[in-house]
Amino acid sequence: MTAGIFKLARAGATLVLVAGAVLPGCSGDSRSSGTDDDSAARAGSAGLGASAAGRGGAAAGRSPGAGQGGHAGAEQIAAGRGGAGRGGGAGGAGGAGGTAGGIGVGGDSGANAGGEPAASGGAGAAEASAGQSGAAESAGDDGNGGATSGCEPVSVTASVVVPTVELLIDNSASMFSTTPTAWASFYGALMDASSGVVKNLEDKIRFGFLSYKGSKGTSETDPACATMTGVTPALDNYDAINATYVDLGGDYSQQHPPPRWESPGNYAIAYAAATLTDPGLPAGPKYILLATDGSPNTCEVLDPQCGEDRAVKAAQDAYAAGVGLMVVGLGGDFSQADSGCTDGQDHCGLDHLNDLANAGVGAPVLPPPGCDDPTADSCFARFDICNKGALIAAYTPDAAQVGTTFTVDPSDSDAASTLASTLGTLLQHLAACTLTLDVVVTGDPSLVSVTVGGVSRTYGAPDGWVLASDQKTMTLEGAACDARSSGAELTVALPCH
């Protein structure tokens, strides 16, 4: 039996926005709660913005919300640094902050980005606006430095957020063509009542379920393209998913097979992404876990199976919408690079899984052979019957491979337990290692102190942590995630320089 191959890639996440108090800027950072459009938000941009070093106080002083802005500034910390609303009087004297990050105090609107308040600034000017701006905390600052007086690191609350994982299972005929079947092996890994991933994590992950099997459609968005059978994502969803999963498996008989079912990957990924971006779902990180045993076709072209470009585009679109993609490949088509290609012009087999894994985490994707310029006539993949003269996914020559591979022989007696162990580790990491901060970090995240189990973790390192594009979702990586999954304590602090 040919070994199956997994493409497992931890996806980036787009998380719920959680309101938090405005904190002091640190070495060029700008942080604001983003919760008050009329005042606190202006305070964040006027007094805390990296481009508003000296001008912020004056801008806040002219704003109708200067008083509220000062209040927001006062919330930064009891020491009273960088209050956005302090510039409410004396022509903006007592500006929002002497440094680009808004830490400085006391100086007038001419304070420079290096943090030195202008000579003309002083406590008296700052006190002129104290009544309306909450700058009383800064009355002790004399406009001659003191920007870091009493400054200490500020602890940040990092809360685990419940992720949503849509199990997207290929239900094509080939999933039932081996003994044991790829369908049965994967079912055992996910749904075994004692060792299955869904049963063990249903209280930590919001699982949904979708299966897909295709027939010919009139377009790539034609609902007739695929039969989609699903269970809405929810916590404690094992029973509902199991009932649907069992029914679908019973629909296929090797002795009396139904008409051939195909695998329109692009349609299925787009459909799953649409369900996960439904505003009715709770906020939190969203992922698709795709399991398939072969190369995808398109809705309009069932054979040859040349839907790789469209499937990659669907994965890229899903990621852009805030939905990550993890890919599991089962069966001989994924035993080697380009396995299953009919003409060697596309990325098939393992190469295609690599492409999907990269797209699923927002990483660049390698172009098909000879297509460093996807618009050139020398790019033969353009003229594939599925592509009709144009490639629609985004490609980058020399793109690095981000995902990892895992092989398993579906005929092995321990195939299901091996799959359960691998997927369990991956999904446990999602449940334990993606957290949301109670502040927005818009400056240099490498200045944030993160420790796990007392060990300092470096931003962007393989065993460290990363910050998502929403600037308040952190994901622990590698050893940091392993430690956190084992119960190690996490601390996060914003330094003040």
C-alpha positions as CSV (number, residue, x, y, z in Angstrom):
1,M,0.0,0.0,0.0
2,T,1.4,3.4,-0.9
3,A,1.9,5.6,2.1
4,G,-0.4,8.6,2.5
5,I,1.2,12.0,3.2
6,F,0.1,14.8,5.5
7,K,0.7,18.5,4.8
8,L,0.4,20.1,8.2
9,A,0.8,23.8,8.4
10,R,-0.1,25.9,11.4
11,A,-2.2,28.8,10.1
12,G,-2.2,32.4,11.1
13,A,-5.4,33.6,12.7
14,T,-7.6,36.6,12.7
15,L,-9.0,37.1,16.2
16,V,-11.8,38.8,18.0
17,L,-11.1,42.4,18.9
18,V,-11.0,42.8,22.7
19,A,-11.2,46.2,24.2
20,G,-8.4,47.2,26.6
21,A,-7.2,50.3,28.4
22,V,-4.7,52.5,26.6
23,L,-1.2,51.8,27.7
24,P,2.0,53.8,27.6
25,G,3.8,53.8,24.3
26,C,7.2,52.1,24.5
27,S,10.1,52.9,22.2
28,G,8.0,54.0,19.3
29,D,5.0,51.9,20.1
30,S,1.5,53.2,19.6
31,R,-1.3,51.4,21.6
32,S,-4.9,52.3,21.8
33,S,-8.1,50.5,22.8
34,G,-9.9,51.3,19.5
35,T,-13.2,51.4,21.4
36,D,-14.1,55.2,21.6
37,D,-14.4,56.8,18.1
38,D,-15.0,60.3,19.4
39,S,-12.3,60.7,22.1
40,A,-10.1,57.9,23.1
41,A,-9.4,56.9,19.5
42,R,-8.4,60.5,18.7
43,A,-6.2,60.4,21.8
44,G,-4.5,57.3,20.5
45,S,-3.7,58.9,17.2
46,A,-2.9,62.4,18.4
47,G,-0.9,61.6,21.5
48,L,0.3,58.1,20.9
49,G,0.8,57.8,17.1
50,A,4.4,57.3,15.9
51,S,4.0,60.3,13.5
52,A,2.5,62.6,16.1
53,A,5.5,62.9,18.5
54,G,5.4,66.7,19.0
55,R,2.2,67.6,17.1
56,G,-0.1,65.3,19.1
57,G,-0.7,67.7,22.0
58,A,-1.7,70.5,19.8
59,A,-4.0,68.3,17.7
60,A,-5.7,67.0,20.8
61,G,-6.0,70.5,22.2
62,R,-7.9,71.6,19.1
63,S,-10.2,68.6,19.2
64,P,-13.6,68.7,20.9
65,G,-12.7,65.4,22.5
66,A,-9.6,66.8,24.2
67,G,-11.1,66.3,27.6
68,Q,-12.0,62.7,26.9
69,G,-8.6,62.3,25.2
70,G,-7.0,63.4,28.4
71,H,-9.0,60.9,30.3
72,A,-7.8,58.2,27.9
73,G,-4.3,59.4,28.4
74,A,-4.7,59.3,32.2
75,E,-5.7,55.6,31.8
76,Q,-2.4,54.8,30.4
77,I,-0.8,54.5,33.8
78,A,-0.9,56.2,37.1
79,A,2.4,57.9,36.5
80,G,0.6,60.0,34.0
81,R,2.9,59.6,31.0
82,G,1.9,60.6,27.5
83,G,-1.6,61.8,28.2
84,A,-3.1,62.5,24.8
85,G,-5.3,65.2,26.0
86,R,-2.8,67.2,27.9
87,G,-2.3,69.7,25.1
88,G,-5.7,71.3,25.5
89,G,-4.5,74.7,26.5
90,A,-1.7,77.2,26.0
91,G,-1.5,76.6,22.3
92,G,-0.9,72.9,22.8
93,A,1.8,73.3,25.4
94,G,2.2,70.2,27.5
95,G,2.0,68.1,24.4
96,A,0.9,64.6,23.9
97,G,4.4,63.1,24.2
98,G,8.0,63.8,23.7
99,T,8.8,60.5,22.0
100,A,7.5,58.9,18.9
101,G,5.7,56.4,21.1
102,G,4.1,59.1,23.3
103,I,6.0,58.3,26.5
104,G,7.4,61.8,27.0
105,V,5.7,64.3,29.3
106,G,5.6,68.0,29.9
107,G,7.1,69.5,26.7
108,D,5.2,71.7,24.3
109,S,4.1,70.7,20.8
110,G,7.6,71.3,19.5
111,A,9.0,68.3,21.4
112,N,11.2,66.2,19.2
113,A,10.9,62.5,18.3
114,G,13.8,61.6,20.5
115,G,11.9,62.4,23.6
116,E,13.5,65.7,24.6
117,P,10.7,68.2,25.4
118,A,11.2,71.7,24.1
119,A,12.8,74.2,26.4
120,S,9.7,76.3,26.5
121,G,7.5,73.5,27.9
122,G,7.0,73.0,31.5
123,A,4.7,71.9,34.3
124,G,2.9,75.2,34.2
125,A,1.8,74.7,30.6
126,A,0.8,71.2,31.2
127,E,-1.2,72.3,34.3
128,A,-3.1,74.8,32.1
129,S,-5.0,71.9,30.6
130,A,-5.1,69.7,33.6
131,G,-8.7,70.5,34.3
132,Q,-10.1,69.2,31.0
133,S,-7.5,66.7,30.1
134,G,-6.7,64.6,33.1
135,A,-3.1,65.7,33.0
136,A,-2.9,66.2,36.8
137,E,-0.8,63.2,37.0
138,S,1.9,65.0,34.9
139,A,2.0,68.1,37.1
140,G,5.2,66.9,38.7
141,D,7.0,66.7,35.3
142,D,9.1,69.7,34.6
143,G,9.6,69.6,30.9
144,N,13.3,68.8,31.2
145,G,13.3,65.1,30.8
146,G,11.7,62.9,33.4
147,A,9.9,61.1,30.5
148,T,10.6,57.7,32.1
149,S,10.2,58.7,35.7
150,G,8.4,56.0,37.6
151,C,8.1,54.0,34.3
152,E,7.7,50.2,34.8
153,P,6.8,47.4,32.5
154,V,3.0,46.9,32.2
155,S,1.5,43.5,32.5
156,V,-0.8,42.4,29.7
157,T,-3.6,39.9,29.9
158,A,-3.3,37.1,27.3
159,S,-6.5,35.0,27.0
160,V,-6.9,31.8,25.2
161,V,-9.5,32.1,22.4
162,V,-11.6,29.2,21.3
163,P,-10.7,28.4,17.7
164,T,-13.2,27.1,15.1
165,V,-12.0,24.2,12.9
166,E,-14.1,23.1,9.9
167,L,-13.4,19.5,9.1
168,L,-13.5,19.5,5.2
169,I,-13.5,15.8,4.1
170,D,-13.2,14.6,0.5
171,N,-16.1,12.2,-0.1
172,S,-15.1,11.2,-3.6
173,A,-15.2,7.6,-4.8
174,S,-11.5,7.1,-4.5
175,M,-11.7,7.7,-0.7
176,F,-13.4,4.2,-0.6
177,S,-11.2,2.4,-3.2
178,T,-8.6,0.8,-0.8
179,T,-8.8,-1.7,2.0
180,P,-9.0,-0.3,4.6
181,T,-10.3,2.8,3.0
182,A,-8.9,6.3,3.4
183,W,-12.3,7.3,4.6
184,A,-12.3,4.8,7.4
185,S,-8.8,5.6,8.5
186,F,-9.5,9.3,8.8
187,Y,-12.8,8.7,10.5
188,G,-11.0,6.6,13.2
189,A,-8.5,9.3,13.8
190,L,-11.1,12.0,14.2
191,M,-14.1,10.2,15.7
192,D,-12.9,7.2,17.8
193,A,-14.8,7.5,21.1
194,S,-11.7,7.2,23.3
195,S,-8.7,8.3,21.2
196,G,-10.3,10.5,18.5
197,V,-9.3,14.1,18.1
198,V,-12.9,15.5,18.0
199,K,-14.0,13.6,21.1
200,N,-10.9,14.7,23.1
201,L,-11.0,18.3,22.1
202,E,-14.7,19.1,21.5
203,D,-14.7,21.2,24.7
204,K,-11.7,23.3,23.6
205,I,-12.3,23.7,19.8
206,R,-15.5,24.6,18.0
207,F,-15.6,21.8,15.4
208,G,-17.7,21.9,12.3
209,F,-18.0,19.3,9.6
210,L,-18.3,19.4,5.8
211,S,-18.0,16.7,3.2
212,Y,-17.8,17.3,-0.5
213,K,-18.3,15.2,-3.6
214,G,-18.6,16.7,-7.1
215,S,-20.3,16.5,-10.4
216,K,-20.1,18.7,-13.4
217,G,-21.3,22.2,-13.0
218,T,-21.9,25.1,-15.5
219,S,-19.4,27.3,-13.7
220,E,-17.1,27.3,-10.7
221,T,-19.8,28.8,-8.5
222,D,-22.6,26.6,-9.7
223,P,-24.2,24.9,-6.6
224,A,-24.6,21.8,-8.7
225,C,-20.8,21.4,-8.8
226,A,-20.6,19.6,-5.4
227,T,-22.9,18.1,-2.8
228,M,-21.9,19.7,0.5
229,T,-23.1,17.9,3.6
230,G,-22.3,19.7,6.9
231,V,-22.7,20.2,10.6
232,T,-22.6,23.8,11.9
233,P,-19.5,24.5,14.1
234,A,-20.1,24.4,17.8
235,L,-18.5,23.3,21.0
236,D,-19.3,19.8,22.3
237,N,-20.2,18.8,18.7
238,Y,-19.0,15.2,18.7
239,D,-22.4,13.5,18.6
240,A,-23.8,15.6,15.8
241,I,-20.7,15.3,13.6
242,N,-20.4,11.5,14.3
243,A,-23.9,10.8,13.2
244,T,-23.4,12.7,9.9
245,Y,-20.0,11.2,9.3
246,V,-21.3,7.6,9.8
247,D,-24.2,8.2,7.5
248,L,-22.0,9.5,4.7
249,G,-19.6,6.5,5.0
250,G,-22.5,4.1,4.7
251,D,-23.6,5.7,1.4
252,Y,-20.8,4.0,-0.5
253,S,-20.6,0.3,-1.4
254,Q,-17.6,-1.2,-3.1
255,Q,-19.7,-4.0,-4.3
256,H,-22.3,-1.6,-5.8
257,P,-20.6,1.7,-6.2
258,P,-22.7,4.7,-7.1
259,P,-21.8,7.0,-10.0
260,R,-18.3,8.4,-9.8
261,W,-17.8,11.2,-7.4
262,E,-15.2,13.8,-8.0
263,S,-13.2,16.3,-5.8
264,P,-13.7,20.0,-6.8
265,G,-11.2,21.4,-4.3
266,N,-11.6,25.0,-5.2
267,Y,-15.4,24.9,-4.7
268,A,-15.1,23.1,-1.4
269,I,-12.5,25.4,0.1
270,A,-14.5,28.5,-1.0
271,Y,-17.7,27.0,0.5
272,A,-16.0,26.2,3.8
273,A,-14.5,29.6,4.0
274,A,-17.9,31.2,3.4
275,T,-19.4,29.2,6.3
276,L,-16.5,30.3,8.6
277,T,-16.9,34.0,7.8
278,D,-20.6,33.9,8.5
279,P,-21.2,36.8,11.0
280,G,-23.4,34.5,13.0
281,L,-20.4,32.4,14.2
282,P,-18.7,33.5,17.4
283,A,-15.5,35.5,16.9
284,G,-12.1,33.8,17.1
285,P,-9.5,32.1,14.9
286,K,-10.9,30.1,12.0
287,Y,-9.3,27.2,10.2
288,I,-10.2,24.6,7.6
289,L,-8.7,21.1,8.0
290,L,-8.9,19.6,4.5
291,A,-8.5,15.9,4.0
292,T,-8.3,14.6,0.5
293,D,-6.8,11.6,-1.4
294,G,-6.0,13.1,-4.8
295,S,-5.5,16.1,-7.0
296,P,-8.6,18.4,-7.4
297,N,-10.7,18.8,-10.4
298,T,-12.7,21.9,-11.2
299,C,-16.5,22.3,-11.5
300,E,-16.4,22.6,-15.3
301,V,-13.7,20.0,-16.0
302,L,-14.0,16.7,-14.2
303,D,-11.2,14.9,-16.0
304,P,-8.2,15.5,-16.2
305,Q,-7.9,16.6,-12.5
306,C,-6.2,19.9,-13.2
307,G,-7.8,22.2,-10.7
308,E,-4.6,22.9,-8.7
309,D,-4.4,26.6,-9.7
310,R,-8.0,27.3,-8.7
311,A,-7.6,25.4,-5.4
312,V,-4.6,27.4,-4.5
313,K,-6.5,30.6,-5.3
314,A,-9.4,29.5,-3.1
315,A,-6.9,28.9,-0.2
316,Q,-5.3,32.3,-0.7
317,D,-8.7,34.0,-0.8
318,A,-9.7,32.1,2.4
319,Y,-6.6,33.3,4.2
320,A,-7.2,36.9,3.1
321,A,-10.7,36.6,4.6
322,G,-9.1,35.4,7.9
323,V,-9.5,31.6,7.5
324,G,-6.4,29.5,7.7
325,L,-6.0,26.1,5.9
326,M,-4.4,22.9,7.1
327,V,-4.1,20.1,4.6
328,V,-4.0,16.3,5.0
329,G,-3.2,14.1,2.0
330,L,-4.1,10.5,2.0
331,G,-3.2,7.9,-0.7
332,G,-0.8,7.2,-3.5
333,D,-1.3,10.5,-5.3
334,F,0.7,12.2,-2.5
335,S,3.5,9.7,-2.3
336,Q,5.9,12.0,-4.3
337,A,6.3,15.3,-6.0
338,D,4.0,15.8,-9.1
339,S,2.4,12.3,-8.6
340,G,-0.8,12.2,-10.6
341,C,0.1,14.9,-13.1
342,T,-1.0,14.1,-16.6
343,D,1.4,16.3,-18.5
344,G,4.1,17.5,-16.0
345,Q,3.0,21.1,-16.5
346,D,1.3,21.7,-13.1
347,H,2.1,21.1,-9.5
348,C,0.4,17.9,-8.6
349,G,0.7,15.3,-5.8
350,L,3.0,16.4,-2.9
351,D,4.0,19.6,-4.7
352,H,0.3,20.6,-4.8
353,L,0.0,19.9,-1.1
354,N,3.0,22.1,-0.5
355,D,1.3,24.9,-2.4
356,L,-1.9,24.6,-0.4
357,A,0.0,24.5,2.9
358,N,1.8,27.7,2.0
359,A,-1.4,29.4,0.8
360,G,-3.1,28.3,4.0
361,V,-0.7,30.3,6.2
362,G,-0.4,33.3,3.9
363,A,3.1,32.3,2.6
364,P,4.2,32.8,-1.0
365,V,3.5,29.9,-3.4
366,L,5.9,28.5,-6.0
367,P,4.7,28.8,-9.6
368,P,4.2,25.7,-11.8
369,P,7.1,24.6,-13.9
370,G,8.2,27.2,-16.4
371,C,5.8,29.8,-15.0
372,D,8.1,32.2,-13.1
373,D,6.1,34.7,-15.3
374,P,2.6,33.3,-15.1
375,T,1.5,35.5,-18.0
376,A,4.2,34.3,-20.5
377,D,3.4,32.1,-23.4
378,S,6.1,29.8,-22.2
379,C,4.0,29.0,-19.1
380,F,2.3,25.9,-20.5
381,A,0.1,25.5,-17.4
382,R,-1.8,28.6,-18.6
383,F,-3.1,26.6,-21.5
384,D,-4.3,23.6,-19.5
385,I,-8.0,22.8,-20.1
386,C,-8.8,23.8,-16.6
387,N,-6.9,27.2,-16.7
388,K,-8.1,28.4,-20.2
389,G,-5.2,30.7,-20.8
390,A,-4.7,32.3,-17.4
391,L,-3.5,31.3,-13.9
392,I,-5.5,33.1,-11.2
393,A,-3.5,32.2,-8.1
394,A,-0.6,34.4,-6.9
395,Y,2.9,32.9,-7.3
396,T,6.3,33.8,-6.2
397,P,9.5,32.3,-7.8
398,D,11.8,30.6,-5.3
399,A,9.1,30.6,-2.5
400,A,10.3,28.7,0.5
401,Q,8.3,25.7,1.7
402,V,6.6,26.5,5.0
403,G,4.5,23.4,5.8
404,T,5.8,20.0,7.0
405,T,5.1,16.5,5.7
406,F,3.9,13.4,7.5
407,T,3.5,9.9,5.9
408,V,1.3,7.1,6.9
409,D,0.2,3.9,5.2
410,P,-3.6,3.7,5.5
411,S,-3.5,-0.1,5.4
412,D,-1.4,-0.2,8.7
413,S,-3.4,-1.4,11.7
414,D,-2.2,1.7,13.6
415,A,-2.9,4.2,10.9
416,A,-5.8,5.7,12.7
417,S,-4.0,6.1,16.0
418,T,-0.9,7.6,14.2
419,L,-3.2,10.1,12.5
420,A,-5.0,10.8,15.8
421,S,-1.7,11.5,17.6
422,T,-0.4,13.8,14.9
423,L,-3.6,15.7,14.4
424,G,-4.2,15.8,18.1
425,T,-0.9,17.5,18.7
426,L,-1.5,20.0,16.0
427,L,-5.0,20.9,17.1
428,Q,-4.1,21.0,20.8
429,H,-1.5,23.6,19.9
430,L,-4.3,25.7,18.2
431,A,-6.4,25.4,21.4
432,A,-3.6,26.3,23.8
433,C,-1.2,28.5,21.8
434,T,-3.3,31.2,20.1
435,L,-4.2,33.9,22.5
436,T,-5.6,37.4,22.4
437,L,-4.1,40.4,24.2
438,D,-6.2,43.0,26.0
439,V,-4.3,45.7,24.1
440,V,-3.4,46.6,20.6
441,V,0.3,46.6,19.8
442,T,1.1,48.8,16.8
443,G,4.7,49.4,17.4
444,D,7.7,47.0,17.3
445,P,6.4,43.7,18.8
446,S,10.0,42.5,19.5
447,L,10.1,44.9,22.4
448,V,7.3,43.0,24.1
449,S,8.5,40.7,26.8
450,V,7.1,37.1,26.6
451,T,8.1,34.3,28.9
452,V,6.7,30.7,29.0
453,G,7.6,28.7,32.1
454,G,10.1,31.4,33.0
455,V,11.9,31.1,29.7
456,S,12.1,34.3,27.6
457,R,10.7,33.7,24.1
458,T,11.9,35.8,21.1
459,Y,9.5,37.4,18.7
460,G,9.6,35.7,15.2
461,A,11.8,32.8,16.3
462,P,10.9,29.2,15.6
463,D,10.5,28.5,19.3
464,G,9.1,32.0,20.1
465,W,6.0,33.8,19.2
466,V,4.4,35.9,16.4
467,L,1.8,38.6,16.3
468,A,-1.1,38.4,13.9
469,S,-2.2,41.3,11.6
470,D,-4.9,42.4,14.0
471,Q,-2.0,43.4,16.3
472,K,-3.5,41.8,19.4
473,T,-3.4,38.1,18.6
474,M,-0.3,36.2,19.6
475,T,0.6,32.6,18.6
476,L,3.2,30.7,20.4
477,E,5.5,28.6,18.2
478,G,7.6,25.4,18.6
479,A,9.0,24.8,22.0
480,A,7.1,27.8,23.5
481,C,3.8,26.2,22.4
482,D,4.9,22.8,23.6
483,A,5.6,24.3,27.0
484,R,2.3,26.2,27.1
485,S,0.4,23.1,26.0
486,S,1.9,21.3,29.0
487,G,0.7,23.9,31.4
488,A,3.6,26.3,31.7
489,E,2.8,29.8,32.8
490,L,2.7,32.6,30.2
491,T,3.6,36.2,31.0
492,V,3.4,39.2,28.7
493,A,4.6,42.6,29.5
494,L,5.0,45.9,27.6
495,P,8.4,47.5,28.4
496,C,8.8,51.2,29.0
497,H,12.1,52.8,27.8
